[in-house]
Amino acid sequence: MRNEDSPRARLAALSKGFRRDYLGHDALTAQLRAWADAFPDVVRLRSIGTTPEGRDLWVLTIGPEPDRVRPGVWIDANMHASELSGSSVALAIAEDVIALHLDDETVSGVGLPRHLRRIVKDVLFHVMPRVSPDGAEAVLTTGRYVRSVPRDSRLNRAHPRWIPEDVDGDGVALYMRKEDPAGDFVEIAEFPGLLVPRTIDDPPPYFKLFPEGRIEHFDGVTVPAPDFLSDTDVDLNRNFPFRWAAEPQQRGAGAFPASEPEVRAMVEHATRTPSLFAWLNLHTFGGVFIRPPGDVPDDRMSSYDLAVYRQVGQWAEEITGYPMVSGHDEFLYEPGKPLYGALSEWAYEQRGALSYVCELWDLMARLGMPRPKKFVDYYTRFRREDWVALARWDADHNRGRIFRPWKRVRHPQLGDVEVGGIDRRVGLSNPSYEELPGICEKQSALMLRVASLLPRIVVSRVEVAPLREDVTELTVVVENHGYLPTYGMQHAMDLPHNEALWADVICDGACVLEERGTSHRSVGHLEGWGRGLGDAGHSIFFPASQGSATSRTLRWVVRGRGTATVRIGSCRTGYVERRVGIGGGL
């Protein structure tokens, strides 16, 4: 095969450049449609809803026979507007899975053995590369800060607040600084133009720092403090219907659980898809994986689930260099105050998925910052020397994309100000374009390995034995050859959609089941062979397997001659079927 005819070359010809750039909605849509049009046997594109600004919420399903229910994984990204690199990573995973189905040996699944490739090819991948297309578009086109979505549905809007806008006419809305003797920022000599928090030893001039824009309801005197949610009211990652809490207990919660169309579309789609066993929620930045639980310490967690997360965490650090940390122990912004309405918690607690967050882009590690005891403290303990290191890294490795020169302008409300400062988009909130390809490759390699953990229901043996004239015993052995049990995470055992396996026998021809009431019977859940890391069964004191917990032997007595179809499975695992001849049938 010529190189230009290889699967990777065919895919490369369709690429819109997402591994080296951050795509707008039109280019992202064109990428998804190009794959769906070129590979209809394994790629299906659907819109699960639209945003208030009319943009589609795309989900790409990858795998042959996409309507056949079977274990699947979900990948989503960019629910926070400025966190654009998650979309690129999600698209890279999608591209590599497509290549896998095209038998491309160059797919980015680094270290993925051939037998795991075969397993992963029977997993359905559901990829939602952009949860907030309205927010991402605002960030890409204007540079302004948006937490999730660029809208505000609050009725209480009479208070003064900042509205990000382009003041100096350069097409982007960044920051403004204004000299003030009570200012809490100062420009440092090591890097002219760089503002850092002021100390008592710093000589003037001092500055106050605000978003570039205007003050709504300005009284001519009072300047409001900028708000983390800016001029928007919702954080999509606080709007999911698990332990949702209204404001003021949880900032950005929205009016009610799943009040936002983006969240509602995801919740409805996932609820109609009970076969999701793993869930990756992509964010930036930090270079860390965050796992449940987010509201209680690990000693309140299922020991099996914790062992599985330890295994995934080991792979994560080996492949990507990012550690995996507890949401409760290392990622609470305030001790004792869990985050409410988060997606990864909902996916684990209510959908039973092996769910976790990835904060892409290990910026702090690149700057040589020592890791604090609690990972979340990285974000609040950014020292002056770290700001200087960031400025130098930006100049040396990021083509100066973060720090912009200050330009003096006349503000209609505040008088003389300077506009410029930090452009968060490339290098801070997201990796540099030059770093992006490597991040895409490593994250894809990890996700393909995680996908290999899903349960796999197989009929391993079928026997037909005569008992007496015109009477046959049908024996079927069903097994789970997957790492995870058929219930997925142990915490999910009692969830209504986490249905155990059932077996049906449908006879045709002249054969019938001799014992009534046996055509539909419970099989129960099957354990997987995987035990995670640190499971007691792998202890040095007494290592032992689980016996026959991974299999069930089922028997029926059939009278007559004909065929019987055995169907075993559930809404969560999908179904396997075997057609069997009875008494010389078939």
Buried (B, 14 or more C-beta within 10 A) or exposed (E): EEEEEBBBBBBEEBBBEBBEBBBBBEBBBEBBBBBBEEBEEBBBBBEBBBBEBEBBBBBBBBBEEBEEBBBBBBBBBBBBBBBBBBBBBBBBBBBBBBBBBBEBEEBBBEEBEEEBBEBBBBBBBBBBBBBBBBBBBBBBEBBBBBBBBBBBBEEEEEEEBBBBEBBBEBEBBBBBBBEBEEBEBBBBEEBEBBBBEBEEEBEEEBBBBBBBBBBBEBEEEEBBEBBEBBBBBBBBBBBBBBBBBEEEEBBBBBBEBBBBBBBBBBBEBBEEBBBBBBBBBBBBBBBBBBBBBBBBEBEEBBBBBBBBBBBBBEBBBEBBEBBBBBBBBBBBEEEEEBBBBBBBBBBBBBBBBBBBBBBBBBBBBBBEBEEBEBBBBBBEEBEBEBBBBBBEBBBEEBEBBBBBEBEEBEBEEBEEBBBBBBBBBBBBBBBBBEBBBEBBBBBBBBBBBBBBBBBBBBBEEBEBEEEEEEBBBBEBBBBBBBBBBBBBBBBBBEBEBBBBBBBBBBBEBEBBBBEEEBBEBEBEBBBBBBBBBEBEEBEEEEEEEEEEBBBBEBEBEBBBBBBBEBBBBBBBBBBBEBBBBBBEBE
